[in-house]
């Protein structure tokens, strides 16, 4: 879909802007993941849907295990300095994703599979992780995204549906807080500024300013807005709320 050598050249030519938006996107991402883990621990719930956690681990892990490729195979290519920096940044996000997995194992059984024992739930989660890694590997094999710029947008966008799915099931704002919702928006702002604004400003970056990538970039802002609204309107854990059919429910204090 894009020529990574030409894209790296653009990044090298616009190094100050590329570094600024890239660093801000990572900082927002780390803060967002921290907020997810903090809210999950506070409310004793899974941080997001299991399917999303498995894909995130597979995505970031597949980048990390190819460290030699990122550090050596692009040697001498203008802009290649970005790839080791990206690799280092993903170490932090991958660490948070492992925390998500642990929280899902600890808190998610009653939420997803209350009839399973904790040992059975652990086996299910690990099996789901293996399946996610296999199908991510199949998908990545046939994607034309050599330096992961396209798939980062896709995996980032998955966070909101994975969270909204859990909120719909809980009926309350467990697992949410303002830091989480606003930093999710910030990730999108800075990453879109990097890809559409900086890389897309040159001919080599044309795929980033047209077609489905541009549609996806706009959609993530809508998803971020939805999370901000839900955080404000959903009842807190333990508060009674009325369903669309008029029935009265009480949100649990914890989901453990």
N, C-alpha and C positions, 0 to 999 in steps of 0.2 A: 504493500500500500504506500510505503514511503521509502526513500533511499536514506538509510541511516547515516551514511557517510556525509551526504549533503546536509542532513539535519544537524549532525554534530558540528559541521562547519558553521551553520547558522548560530548554534549555541556558542561556539568559540568567538564568532564575530560580535555577538551581543552578550558577552560573558557577564557583565555587571548585572544586567537585567535578568539574565537566565539564573545566575547564582542567587539573586535577591528573591525572585519568585519561587525558585526551587527550594531554597532554605525556609522561606515562610510557609510553603505548602507542607514541608516535612514537620516543621514546628507545630503547625496547626493539627496535622495528622497525629503526632505524638500526644498532643494535649487532648484531642478528641478520644483517642484510645484510652488514655489515662482516665478521662471522665467516664467512659463506658465501664471500665473495670471498677472504678470507685462507686458508681451508682449500683452496679451489680452486687458488690459486696455490701453496700448499705442496705439494699432491699432484698438481699439474698435471692437473687433471680439470675437466670442466664443473661449474659450481656447482649446477645442477639441470637437469631436463629442458628441452629447447628449447621445447616447447610452452608451458611455464609462463612462461618468460622473455618470450616474445612477447606473451602475454596481459597480463603485468604492465606491460610497456611501453605497450601499447595502453590499458590501464585508466588508469594514472597520466598518460600523455600526453594522453588525452582530457580529463582534468580540467584539466591545466595550460594547454592551448591555449585554454580558455574563461575566461581570467583576467578579462577585462572583465565577464563575467557574474557571477562571484563577488564582484568588488570593487564593482560599481555597481548591478546589477539588484535586489539585496536592500537597497539603501540605505534606512534608516529602519525596517527590520524588527528587532525585538528579537532578539538573539542572532546577528545576521548577522555580527558580528565574528569568529565562529568560522570562517567560510568562507575569508577571506584567510589566516588562520593555518594552516588545513588545506592551502591552496594552497602556502604557503611550506614546510610540512613535506614535501610531496610532491616538491619540487624535489630534496631530498636522496635520497629513495627512488628517484626517477627516475634520478638520477646513478648510484646503485649498480646499477640495472637495465641501464644502458648498459655498465657494467663487466662484468656477467654476460654480456651479449651478446658483448663483446670476448673474454672468457675462453672462451666456447663456441666462437667462431671459432678461437681459438688452440689450445685443448686438445681440442676435441670431435670432430675429424674421425676419429681412430683409434677413438674410443669409439662413434661413431654410424655412420660411413660410411667405413671404412678403404679402400674401393676407389675413392673419389673423390680427385681431386687437391685441393690446398688451394684453388685458384681455384674449382673446382666446388663444394667445400664452402662457400665464402664465398657463392657464388650461391644455394646451397640455403638457407643461414641467412637471407639477406636476403629470399628468396622466402617463407620460412616467416613471417618478421616481417610482410611485407605481407599475407599471408593472415590472420594473427592480428589485425591491425589492422582489416581489412575485416569479419571476422566478429564482432569485439568491437563495432564500430560498429553492425552489424545488431542484435546482441543488446541493446545499450544503448538503441537507439531504441525498443524495445518493452518495456523494463523500467520499472516505476513506482518509481524510486529516484532522486528529483531531486537529493539531495545526497550520494549515493554511500555511505550508511551500510550498506546491505545488501551491496553488491558488495565493499566492503572486507573483510567477513567471508569472502566466497566466495574472493576472490583470496588472502587470507591462508591460508585452509584449503588451497588448492592447493599451497602450498609443500611440505607434508609428503609427499603422494603423488608430487610431482615429484622429491623427494629419495629417497624409498624405492624408486622405480622404478630410479634410477641405482644405488643400493646393491645391489639384487637382481641387476643385471647385473654389477657389479664383484665381488661376493662378499666385499667387505672394507669397512673404514670410511673409505675415501678420501672426502674432502670433508666429513667430520664432525669436530666437536670439542665439548667440553662447553659452551663459551660459546655455540655455535650452538644446541644443543638446548635449553638452559635459557632463553635469550632468546626463542626461538620460543614457549616456554610463556608467558613473561612478556607477550609481545604479546597473546596470547589472554586472559590474566587481566585486563589493563588495558582492553582494548577491550570485553570482555564486561561489565566493571564499568561502563564508560561507557554502553553501549547498553542492556543489560538492567537494570543496577542504577540508574543515574541517569535516563536517558531513560525507561526502562520503568517507573519508579516513579510516573509520572503517566499520566492517561488518554490523552494524545496519543501516548504511547510504547507503547501496548498491543501493536502488532505486533511489538515487540522482546522481549516476554516470553511469547510463545505460538507455537504452530505450528512451522513448519520452521526459523524463525530460532533458536528455543530449542534445537531438536534439533541444528542446526549448531553452536551455541555449545558444547554438550556434546561434540560430536564432535571439535572442535578440541583439546580437552583430551586426549582419547584418542589423537589423532594425535601430539600433543606427547609424551605418555608413550611412544608407540611409538618415536619418534626417540631419546629418552633411553635406552631399553632397547637399541636397536640400536647406539648409540654405545658402549655398554659391552660388548656380547657379540660384535660382529663383530670378526674378526681385523684387526690393522693391516696396511697395505700391506707385502707381502713375506713375510707369515706363512703357513705351510701351514695349510689347514683341510680338514675332511672334509665332503663333500656328503651329502645325505640318502640317496643310494644307496650310500654307503660309499666312493666314490671320493675320492682325495686331490688337492687342487688347491693351487696357490700363488698367492696374491694378488699382483698386480704391484706393484713399488715405486712406479711412476708410471704414469699413463695419459696419454700425450702424443700 
